[in-house]
Amino acid sequence: MTRKAYDRWKIEANQFNRATVFYVECNCGKLAQKKYQQSYFECGTCQRKYVLQQGQYVELKN
Ligand SMILES: [Zn+2]
């Protein structure tokens, strides 16, 4: 299932509105925020990181 993604105003982004994604849903239930000038998203609660791979937001494993 596709991970939910949201724009800056926490409106769900999808293939129809093509919003600029600013948050992605984290596995912990919070939102991971886009890091400034970085290509990944990081959750402030659990520090998981996510990257866009082949159109999907996937957890970045260290
Ligand atoms: Zn998290």
N, CA, C, O and the ligand as a Tripos MOL2 file, in Angstrom:
@<TRIPOS>MOLECULE
protein
  249   247    63     0     0
PROTEIN
NO_CHARGES

@<TRIPOS>ATOM
      1 N           0.8320   -1.1970    0.0000 N.3       1 MET1
      2 CA          0.0000    0.0000    0.0000 C.3       1 MET1
      3 C           0.8730    1.2570    0.0000 C.2       1 MET1
      4 O           1.9390    1.2970    0.6150 O.2       1 MET1
      5 N           0.4040    2.2470   -0.6860 N.am      2 THR2
      6 CA          1.1630    3.4930   -0.8010 C.3       2 THR2
      7 C           1.1280    4.2740    0.5040 C.2       2 THR2
      8 O           0.0770    4.4500    1.1200 O.2       2 THR2
      9 N           2.2920    4.7320    0.9020 N.am      3 ARG3
     10 CA          2.3860    5.5770    2.0850 C.3       3 ARG3
     11 C           1.7410    6.9310    1.7820 C.2       3 ARG3
     12 O           1.9360    7.4910    0.7030 O.2       3 ARG3
     13 N           0.9900    7.4360    2.7200 N.am      4 LYS4
     14 CA          0.3340    8.7230    2.5010 C.3       4 LYS4
     15 C           1.3480    9.8600    2.5330 C.2       4 LYS4
     16 O           2.3040    9.8430    3.3070 O.2       4 LYS4
     17 N           1.1190   10.8320    1.6850 N.am      5 ALA5
     18 CA          2.0020   11.9970    1.6060 C.3       5 ALA5
     19 C           1.1380   13.2520    1.6520 C.2       5 ALA5
     20 O          -0.0080   13.2590    1.2020 O.2       5 ALA5
     21 N           1.7200   14.3130    2.2070 N.am      6 TYR6
     22 CA          0.9570   15.5470    2.4160 C.3       6 TYR6
     23 C           1.7650   16.7500    1.9650 C.2       6 TYR6
     24 O           2.9950   16.7240    1.9400 O.2       6 TYR6
     25 N           1.0560   17.7860    1.6150 N.am      7 ASP7
     26 CA          1.7490   19.0200    1.2460 C.3       7 ASP7
     27 C           2.0050   19.8540    2.5090 C.2       7 ASP7
     28 O           1.7470   19.4030    3.6250 O.2       7 ASP7
     29 N           2.5070   21.0520    2.3180 N.am      8 ARG8
     30 CA          2.8850   21.9380    3.4070 C.3       8 ARG8
     31 C           1.7300   22.2350    4.3660 C.2       8 ARG8
     32 O           1.9380   22.5140    5.5470 O.2       8 ARG8
     33 N           0.5140   22.1700    3.8330 N.am      9 TRP9
     34 CA         -0.6670   22.4650    4.6500 C.3       9 TRP9
     35 C          -1.3370   21.1910    5.1710 C.2       9 TRP9
     36 O          -2.4640   21.2200    5.6650 O.2       9 TRP9
     37 N          -0.6150   20.0740    5.0480 N.am     10 LYS10
     38 CA         -1.0740   18.7610    5.5150 C.3      10 LYS10
     39 C          -2.3370   18.3010    4.7910 C.2      10 LYS10
     40 O          -3.1800   17.5950    5.3450 O.2      10 LYS10
     41 N          -2.4330   18.7240    3.5450 N.am     11 ILE11
     42 CA         -3.4820   18.2200    2.6660 C.3      11 ILE11
     43 C          -2.8930   17.0400    1.9090 C.2      11 ILE11
     44 O          -1.7790   17.1260    1.3930 O.2      11 ILE11
     45 N          -3.6220   15.9580    1.8410 N.am     12 GLU12
     46 CA         -3.0680   14.7600    1.2290 C.3      12 GLU12
     47 C          -2.6980   15.0030   -0.2290 C.2      12 GLU12
     48 O          -3.4940   15.5230   -1.0110 O.2      12 GLU12
     49 N          -1.4840   14.6210   -0.5740 N.am     13 ALA13
     50 CA         -1.0040   14.7340   -1.9540 C.3      13 ALA13
     51 C          -1.2960   13.4250   -2.6760 C.2      13 ALA13
     52 O          -1.1830   12.3450   -2.0970 O.2      13 ALA13
     53 N          -1.6650   13.5330   -3.9240 N.am     14 ASN14
     54 CA         -1.9280   12.3200   -4.6990 C.3      14 ASN14
     55 C          -1.5780   12.5610   -6.1580 C.2      14 ASN14
     56 O          -1.1290   13.6440   -6.5330 O.2      14 ASN14
     57 N          -1.7830   11.5620   -6.9550 N.am     15 GLN15
     58 CA         -1.4030   11.6520   -8.3690 C.3      15 GLN15
     59 C          -2.2500   12.6580   -9.1350 C.2      15 GLN15
     60 O          -1.9080   13.0480  -10.2510 O.2      15 GLN15
     61 N          -3.3430   13.0690   -8.5380 N.am     16 PHE16
     62 CA         -4.2320   13.9950   -9.2360 C.3      16 PHE16
     63 C          -3.8820   15.4490   -8.9640 C.2      16 PHE16
     64 O          -3.8760   16.2720   -9.8800 O.2      16 PHE16
     65 N          -3.5890   15.7690   -7.7050 N.am     17 ASN17
     66 CA         -3.2890   17.1800   -7.4250 C.3      17 ASN17
     67 C          -1.7960   17.5010   -7.5600 C.2      17 ASN17
     68 O          -1.4090   18.6690   -7.6000 O.2      17 ASN17
     69 N          -0.9640   16.4610   -7.6310 N.am     18 ARG18
     70 CA          0.4850   16.6520   -7.8370 C.3      18 ARG18
     71 C           1.0670   17.7280   -6.9270 C.2      18 ARG18
     72 O           1.8720   18.5580   -7.3490 O.2      18 ARG18
     73 N           0.6460   17.6910   -5.6930 N.am     19 ALA19
     74 CA          1.1350   18.6520   -4.7180 C.3      19 ALA19
     75 C           2.6080   18.3940   -4.4170 C.2      19 ALA19
     76 O           3.0990   17.2740   -4.5610 O.2      19 ALA19
     77 N           3.2890   19.4320   -4.0040 N.am     20 THR20
     78 CA          4.6670   19.2810   -3.5490 C.3      20 THR20
     79 C           4.6320   18.6530   -2.1660 C.2      20 THR20
     80 O           4.0510   19.2060   -1.2320 O.2      20 THR20
     81 N           5.2500   17.5120   -2.0500 N.am     21 VAL21
     82 CA          5.1640   16.7670   -0.7940 C.3      21 VAL21
     83 C           6.1030   17.3590    0.2500 C.2      21 VAL21
     84 O           7.2870   17.5910    0.0060 O.2      21 VAL21
     85 N           5.5270   17.5880    1.4150 N.am     22 PHE22
     86 CA          6.2890   18.1970    2.5130 C.3      22 PHE22
     87 C           6.3330   17.2640    3.7280 C.2      22 PHE22
     88 O           7.2370   17.3620    4.5570 O.2      22 PHE22
     89 N           5.3630   16.3690    3.8270 N.am     23 TYR23
     90 CA          5.3150   15.3890    4.8990 C.3      23 TYR23
     91 C           4.9730   14.0230    4.3240 C.2      23 TYR23
     92 O           4.2320   13.9230    3.3460 O.2      23 TYR23
     93 N           5.5030   12.9880    4.9220 N.am     24 VAL24
     94 CA          5.0320   11.6380    4.6160 C.3      24 VAL24
     95 C           4.6510   10.9580    5.9240 C.2      24 VAL24
     96 O           5.1970   11.2580    6.9860 O.2      24 VAL24
     97 N           3.7220   10.0550    5.8220 N.am     25 GLU25
     98 CA          3.2580    9.3460    6.9920 C.3      25 GLU25
     99 C           4.3730    8.4350    7.5030 C.2      25 GLU25
    100 O           4.9700    7.6790    6.7360 O.2      25 GLU25
    101 N           4.6430    8.5160    8.7890 N.am     26 CYS26
    102 CA          5.6920    7.6890    9.3940 C.3      26 CYS26
    103 C           5.0770    6.4020    9.9480 C.2      26 CYS26
    104 O           3.8840    6.3440   10.2460 O.2      26 CYS26
    105 N           5.9150    5.3770   10.0770 N.am     27 ASN27
    106 CA          5.4450    4.1090   10.6430 C.3      27 ASN27
    107 C           4.9400    4.2660   12.0710 C.2      27 ASN27
    108 O           4.1320    3.4590   12.5300 O.2      27 ASN27
    109 N           5.4050    5.2940   12.7800 N.am     28 CYS28
    110 CA          5.0010    5.4940   14.1730 C.3      28 CYS28
    111 C           3.6640    6.2180   14.2720 C.2      28 CYS28
    112 O           3.1190    6.3770   15.3650 O.2      28 CYS28
    113 N           3.1320    6.6600   13.1230 N.am     29 GLY29
    114 CA          1.8440    7.3340   13.1400 C.3      29 GLY29
    115 C           1.9380    8.8390   13.0680 C.2      29 GLY29
    116 O           0.9370    9.5210   12.8490 O.2      29 GLY29
    117 N           3.1570    9.3690   13.2540 N.am     30 LYS30
    118 CA          3.3760   10.8100   13.1080 C.3      30 LYS30
    119 C           3.7330   11.1170   11.6540 C.2      30 LYS30
    120 O           3.6930   10.2430   10.7890 O.2      30 LYS30
    121 N           4.0800   12.3740   11.4100 N.am     31 LEU31
    122 CA          4.4810   12.7560   10.0600 C.3      31 LEU31
    123 C           5.9750   13.0500   10.0240 C.2      31 LEU31
    124 O           6.5090   13.7560   10.8800 O.2      31 LEU31
    125 N           6.6290   12.4980    9.0250 N.am     32 ALA32
    126 CA          8.0400   12.8100    8.7970 C.3      32 ALA32
    127 C           8.0970   14.0200    7.8870 C.2      32 ALA32
    128 O           7.4280   14.0620    6.8550 O.2      32 ALA32
    129 N           8.8980   15.0080    8.2690 N.am     33 GLN33
    130 CA          8.9540   16.2720    7.5420 C.3      33 GLN33
    131 C          10.1530   16.3140    6.6100 C.2      33 GLN33
    132 O          11.2270   15.8030    6.9270 O.2      33 GLN33
    133 N           9.9490   16.9300    5.4640 N.am     34 LYS34
    134 CA         11.0410   17.1230    4.4900 C.3      34 LYS34
    135 C          12.1470   17.9320    5.1420 C.2      34 LYS34
    136 O          11.8950   18.9800    5.7380 O.2      34 LYS34
    137 N          13.3600   17.4450    5.0270 N.am     35 LYS35
    138 CA         14.4910   18.1760    5.5680 C.3      35 LYS35
    139 C          14.8670   19.2960    4.6030 C.2      35 LYS35
    140 O          14.8920   19.1060    3.3870 O.2      35 LYS35
    141 N          15.1510   20.4320    5.1530 N.am     36 TYR36
    142 CA         15.4770   21.6040    4.3480 C.3      36 TYR36
    143 C          16.6890   21.3200    3.4550 C.2      36 TYR36
    144 O          17.7450   20.9190    3.9430 O.2      36 TYR36
    145 N          16.5310   21.5280    2.1690 N.am     37 GLN37
    146 CA         17.5820   21.3200    1.1690 C.3      37 GLN37
    147 C          18.1460   19.9010    1.1590 C.2      37 GLN37
    148 O          19.2850   19.6850    0.7450 O.2      37 GLN37
    149 N          17.3520   18.9410    1.6130 N.am     38 GLN38
    150 CA         17.7590   17.5380    1.5490 C.3      38 GLN38
    151 C          16.7090   16.7810    0.7500 C.2      38 GLN38
    152 O          15.6160   17.2880    0.4960 O.2      38 GLN38
    153 N          17.0500   15.5790    0.3650 N.am     39 SER39
    154 CA         16.1250   14.8030   -0.4580 C.3      39 SER39
    155 C          15.3530   13.7750    0.3550 C.2      39 SER39
    156 O          14.6790   12.9130   -0.2090 O.2      39 SER39
    157 N          15.4510   13.8640    1.6940 N.am     40 TYR40
    158 CA         14.7480   12.8820    2.5090 C.3      40 TYR40
    159 C          13.8360   13.5680    3.5260 C.2      40 TYR40
    160 O          13.8820   14.7810    3.7330 O.2      40 TYR40
    161 N          13.0270   12.7520    4.1340 N.am     41 PHE41
    162 CA         12.0660   13.1950    5.1370 C.3      41 PHE41
    163 C          12.4790   12.5460    6.4470 C.2      41 PHE41
    164 O          12.9150   11.3950    6.4560 O.2      41 PHE41
    165 N          12.3470   13.2680    7.5520 N.am     42 GLU42
    166 CA         12.7230   12.6920    8.8390 C.3      42 GLU42
    167 C          11.6320   12.9300    9.8620 C.2      42 GLU42
    168 O          11.0850   14.0280    9.9620 O.2      42 GLU42
    169 N          11.3220   11.8980   10.6150 N.am     43 CYS43
    170 CA         10.3200   11.9920   11.6720 C.3      43 CYS43
    171 C          10.9590   12.5720   12.9190 C.2      43 CYS43
    172 O          11.9920   12.0780   13.3720 O.2      43 CYS43
    173 N          10.3650   13.6070   13.4790 N.am     44 GLY44
    174 CA         10.8960   14.2370   14.6760 C.3      44 GLY44
    175 C          10.6540   13.4190   15.9290 C.2      44 GLY44
    176 O          11.2530   13.6830   16.9720 O.2      44 GLY44
    177 N           9.7800   12.4280   15.8360 N.am     45 THR45
    178 CA          9.4290   11.6210   16.9970 C.3      45 THR45
    179 C          10.3260   10.3870   17.1140 C.2      45 THR45
    180 O          10.8520   10.1000   18.1890 O.2      45 THR45
    181 N          10.4980    9.6690   16.0210 N.am     46 CYS46
    182 CA         11.2520    8.4000   16.0900 C.3      46 CYS46
    183 C          12.5190    8.4170   15.2350 C.2      46 CYS46
    184 O          13.2730    7.4450   15.2260 O.2      46 CYS46
    185 N          12.7550    9.5150   14.5190 N.am     47 GLN47
    186 CA         13.9710    9.6960   13.7070 C.3      47 GLN47
    187 C          14.0760    8.7490   12.5080 C.2      47 GLN47
    188 O          15.1440    8.6300   11.9070 O.2      47 GLN47
    189 N          12.9840    8.0800   12.1590 N.am     48 ARG48
    190 CA         13.0300    7.3030   10.9220 C.3      48 ARG48
    191 C          13.1490    8.2670    9.7420 C.2      48 ARG48
    192 O          12.6530    9.3930    9.7870 O.2      48 ARG48
    193 N          13.8110    7.8050    8.6990 N.am     49 LYS49
    194 CA         13.9640    8.6160    7.4950 C.3      49 LYS49
    195 C          13.3050    7.9100    6.3170 C.2      49 LYS49
    196 O          13.2400    6.6830    6.2400 O.2      49 LYS49
    197 N          12.8200    8.7470    5.4030 N.am     50 TYR50
    198 CA         12.1240    8.2270    4.2270 C.3      50 TYR50
    199 C          12.6480    8.9110    2.9820 C.2      50 TYR50
    200 O          12.9850   10.0950    2.9970 O.2      50 TYR50
    201 N          12.7120    8.1450    1.9000 N.am     51 VAL51
    202 CA         13.1220    8.7120    0.6130 C.3      51 VAL51
    203 C          12.1270    8.2690   -0.4530 C.2      51 VAL51
    204 O          11.4250    7.2690   -0.3030 O.2      51 VAL51
    205 N          12.0900    9.0390   -1.5220 N.am     52 LEU52
    206 CA         11.2340    8.7040   -2.6580 C.3      52 LEU52
    207 C          12.0050    7.7650   -3.5780 C.2      52 LEU52
    208 O          13.0710    8.1110   -4.0870 O.2      52 LEU52
    209 N          11.4540    6.5810   -3.7810 N.am     53 GLN53
    210 CA         12.0760    5.6040   -4.6710 C.3      53 GLN53
    211 C          11.0180    5.0530   -5.6080 C.2      53 GLN53
    212 O          10.0320    4.4560   -5.1750 O.2      53 GLN53
    213 N          11.2330    5.2590   -6.8830 N.am     54 GLN54
    214 CA         10.3200    4.7480   -7.9110 C.3      54 GLN54
    215 C           8.8670    5.1000   -7.5940 C.2      54 GLN54
    216 O           7.9600    4.2740   -7.7010 O.2      54 GLN54
    217 N           8.6850    6.3650   -7.1990 N.am     55 GLY55
    218 CA          7.3390    6.8640   -6.9670 C.3      55 GLY55
    219 C           6.7290    6.4960   -5.6370 C.2      55 GLY55
    220 O           5.5770    6.8350   -5.3660 O.2      55 GLY55
    221 N           7.4960    5.7960   -4.7910 N.am     56 GLN56
    222 CA          6.9930    5.3900   -3.4790 C.3      56 GLN56
    223 C           7.8930    5.9650   -2.4050 C.2      56 GLN56
    224 O           9.1050    6.0750   -2.5890 O.2      56 GLN56
    225 N           7.2980    6.3300   -1.2870 N.am     57 TYR57
    226 CA          8.0810    6.7870   -0.1420 C.3      57 TYR57
    227 C           8.4300    5.5800    0.7000 C.2      57 TYR57
    228 O           7.5510    4.9230    1.2590 O.2      57 TYR57
    229 N           9.7090    5.2950    0.7890 N.am     58 VAL58
    230 CA         10.1530    4.0940    1.5050 C.3      58 VAL58
    231 C          11.0840    4.4900    2.6390 C.2      58 VAL58
    232 O          11.7790    5.5040    2.5690 O.2      58 VAL58
    233 N          11.0850    3.6800    3.6780 N.am     59 GLU59
    234 CA         11.9460    3.9510    4.8150 C.3      59 GLU59
    235 C          13.4080    3.7640    4.3970 C.2      59 GLU59
    236 O          13.7540    2.8030    3.7100 O.2      59 GLU59
    237 N          14.2450    4.6940    4.8220 N.am     60 LEU60
    238 CA         15.6640    4.6330    4.5270 C.3      60 LEU60
    239 C          16.3330    3.8160    5.6260 C.2      60 LEU60
    240 O          16.3390    4.2080    6.7930 O.2      60 LEU60
    241 N          16.8900    2.6880    5.2400 N.am     61 LYS61
    242 CA         17.5620    1.8140    6.2100 C.3      61 LYS61
    243 C          19.0330    2.1470    6.2400 C.2      61 LYS61
    244 O          19.6710    2.2970    5.1980 O.2      61 LYS61
    245 N          19.5670    2.2600    7.4380 N.am     62 ASN62
    246 CA         21.0040    2.5820    7.5530 C.3      62 ASN62
    247 C          21.8370    1.3210    7.4210 C.2      62 ASN62
    248 O          23.0650    1.3820    7.4900 O.2      62 ASN62
    249 ZN          8.0860    8.3410   13.3660 Zn       63 ZN63
@<TRIPOS>BOND
     1     1     2 1
     2     2     3 1
     3     3     4 2
     4     3     5 am
     5     5     6 1
     6     6     7 1
     7     7     8 2
     8     7     9 am
     9     9    10 1
    10    10    11 1
    11    11    12 2
    12    11    13 am
    13    13    14 1
    14    14    15 1
    15    15    16 2
    16    15    17 am
    17    17    18 1
    18    18    19 1
    19    19    20 2
    20    19    21 am
    21    21    22 1
    22    22    23 1
    23    23    24 2
    24    23    25 am
    25    25    26 1
    26    26    27 1
    27    27    28 2
    28    27    29 am
    29    29    30 1
    30    30    31 1
    31    31    32 2
    32    31    33 am
    33    33    34 1
    34    34    35 1
    35    35    36 2
    36    35    37 am
    37    37    38 1
    38    38    39 1
    39    39    40 2
    40    39    41 am
    41    41    42 1
    42    42    43 1
    43    43    44 2
    44    43    45 am
    45    45    46 1
    46    46    47 1
    47    47    48 2
    48    47    49 am
    49    49    50 1
    50    50    51 1
    51    51    52 2
    52    51    53 am
    53    53    54 1
    54    54    55 1
    55    55    56 2
    56    55    57 am
    57    57    58 1
    58    58    59 1
    59    59    60 2
    60    59    61 am
    61    61    62 1
    62    62    63 1
    63    63    64 2
    64    63    65 am
    65    65    66 1
    66    66    67 1
    67    67    68 2
    68    67    69 am
    69    69    70 1
    70    70    71 1
    71    71    72 2
    72    71    73 am
    73    73    74 1
    74    74    75 1
    75    75    76 2
    76    75    77 am
    77    77    78 1
    78    78    79 1
    79    79    80 2
    80    79    81 am
    81    81    82 1
    82    82    83 1
    83    83    84 2
    84    83    85 am
    85    85    86 1
    86    86    87 1
    87    87    88 2
    88    87    89 am
    89    89    90 1
    90    90    91 1
    91    91    92 2
    92    91    93 am
    93    93    94 1
    94    94    95 1
    95    95    96 2
    96    95    97 am
    97    97    98 1
    98    98    99 1
    99    99   100 2
   100    99   101 am
   101   101   102 1
   102   102   103 1
   103   103   104 2
   104   103   105 am
   105   105   106 1
   106   106   107 1
   107   107   108 2
   108   107   109 am
   109   109   110 1
   110   110   111 1
   111   111   112 2
   112   111   113 am
   113   113   114 1
   114   114   115 1
   115   115   116 2
   116   115   117 am
   117   117   118 1
   118   118   119 1
   119   119   120 2
   120   119   121 am
   121   121   122 1
   122   122   123 1
   123   123   124 2
   124   123   125 am
   125   125   126 1
   126   126   127 1
   127   127   128 2
   128   127   129 am
   129   129   130 1
   130   130   131 1
   131   131   132 2
   132   131   133 am
   133   133   134 1
   134   134   135 1
   135   135   136 2
   136   135   137 am
   137   137   138 1
   138   138   139 1
   139   139   140 2
   140   139   141 am
   141   141   142 1
   142   142   143 1
   143   143   144 2
   144   143   145 am
   145   145   146 1
   146   146   147 1
   147   147   148 2
   148   147   149 am
   149   149   150 1
   150   150   151 1
   151   151   152 2
   152   151   153 am
   153   153   154 1
   154   154   155 1
   155   155   156 2
   156   155   157 am
   157   157   158 1
   158   158   159 1
   159   159   160 2
   160   159   161 am
   161   161   162 1
   162   162   163 1
   163   163   164 2
   164   163   165 am
   165   165   166 1
   166   166   167 1
   167   167   168 2
   168   167   169 am
   169   169   170 1
   170   170   171 1
   171   171   172 2
   172   171   173 am
   173   173   174 1
   174   174   175 1
   175   175   176 2
   176   175   177 am
   177   177   178 1
   178   178   179 1
   179   179   180 2
   180   179   181 am
   181   181   182 1
   182   182   183 1
   183   183   184 2
   184   183   185 am
   185   185   186 1
   186   186   187 1
   187   187   188 2
   188   187   189 am
   189   189   190 1
   190   190   191 1
   191   191   192 2
   192   191   193 am
   193   193   194 1
   194   194   195 1
   195   195   196 2
   196   195   197 am
   197   197   198 1
   198   198   199 1
   199   199   200 2
   200   199   201 am
   201   201   202 1
   202   202   203 1
   203   203   204 2
   204   203   205 am
   205   205   206 1
   206   206   207 1
   207   207   208 2
   208   207   209 am
   209   209   210 1
   210   210   211 1
   211   211   212 2
   212   211   213 am
   213   213   214 1
   214   214   215 1
   215   215   216 2
   216   215   217 am
   217   217   218 1
   218   218   219 1
   219   219   220 2
   220   219   221 am
   221   221   222 1
   222   222   223 1
   223   223   224 2
   224   223   225 am
   225   225   226 1
   226   226   227 1
   227   227   228 2
   228   227   229 am
   229   229   230 1
   230   230   231 1
   231   231   232 2
   232   231   233 am
   233   233   234 1
   234   234   235 1
   235   235   236 2
   236   235   237 am
   237   237   238 1
   238   238   239 1
   239   239   240 2
   240   239   241 am
   241   241   242 1
   242   242   243 1
   243   243   244 2
   244   243   245 am
   245   245   246 1
   246   246   247 1
   247   247   248 2
@<TRIPOS>SUBSTRUCTURE
     1 MET1         2 RESIDUE 1 A MET
     2 THR2         6 RESIDUE 1 A THR
     3 ARG3        10 RESIDUE 1 A ARG
     4 LYS4        14 RESIDUE 1 A LYS
     5 ALA5        18 RESIDUE 1 A ALA
     6 TYR6        22 RESIDUE 1 A TYR
     7 ASP7        26 RESIDUE 1 A ASP
     8 ARG8        30 RESIDUE 1 A ARG
     9 TRP9        34 RESIDUE 1 A TRP
    10 LYS10       38 RESIDUE 1 A LYS
    11 ILE11       42 RESIDUE 1 A ILE
    12 GLU12       46 RESIDUE 1 A GLU
    13 ALA13       50 RESIDUE 1 A ALA
    14 ASN14       54 RESIDUE 1 A ASN
    15 GLN15       58 RESIDUE 1 A GLN
    16 PHE16       62 RESIDUE 1 A PHE
    17 ASN17       66 RESIDUE 1 A ASN
    18 ARG18       70 RESIDUE 1 A ARG
    19 ALA19       74 RESIDUE 1 A ALA
    20 THR20       78 RESIDUE 1 A THR
    21 VAL21       82 RESIDUE 1 A VAL
    22 PHE22       86 RESIDUE 1 A PHE
    23 TYR23       90 RESIDUE 1 A TYR
    24 VAL24       94 RESIDUE 1 A VAL
    25 GLU25       98 RESIDUE 1 A GLU
    26 CYS26      102 RESIDUE 1 A CYS
    27 ASN27      106 RESIDUE 1 A ASN
    28 CYS28      110 RESIDUE 1 A CYS
    29 GLY29      114 RESIDUE 1 A GLY
    30 LYS30      118 RESIDUE 1 A LYS
    31 LEU31      122 RESIDUE 1 A LEU
    32 ALA32      126 RESIDUE 1 A ALA
    33 GLN33      130 RESIDUE 1 A GLN
    34 LYS34      134 RESIDUE 1 A LYS
    35 LYS35      138 RESIDUE 1 A LYS
    36 TYR36      142 RESIDUE 1 A TYR
    37 GLN37      146 RESIDUE 1 A GLN
    38 GLN38      150 RESIDUE 1 A GLN
    39 SER39      154 RESIDUE 1 A SER
    40 TYR40      158 RESIDUE 1 A TYR
    41 PHE41      162 RESIDUE 1 A PHE
    42 GLU42      166 RESIDUE 1 A GLU
    43 CYS43      170 RESIDUE 1 A CYS
    44 GLY44      174 RESIDUE 1 A GLY
    45 THR45      178 RESIDUE 1 A THR
    46 CYS46      182 RESIDUE 1 A CYS
    47 GLN47      186 RESIDUE 1 A GLN
    48 ARG48      190 RESIDUE 1 A ARG
    49 LYS49      194 RESIDUE 1 A LYS
    50 TYR50      198 RESIDUE 1 A TYR
    51 VAL51      202 RESIDUE 1 A VAL
    52 LEU52      206 RESIDUE 1 A LEU
    53 GLN53      210 RESIDUE 1 A GLN
    54 GLN54      214 RESIDUE 1 A GLN
    55 GLY55      218 RESIDUE 1 A GLY
    56 GLN56      222 RESIDUE 1 A GLN
    57 TYR57      226 RESIDUE 1 A TYR
    58 VAL58      230 RESIDUE 1 A VAL
    59 GLU59      234 RESIDUE 1 A GLU
    60 LEU60      238 RESIDUE 1 A LEU
    61 LYS61      242 RESIDUE 1 A LYS
    62 ASN62      246 RESIDUE 1 A ASN
    63 ZN63       249 GROUP 0 **** ****
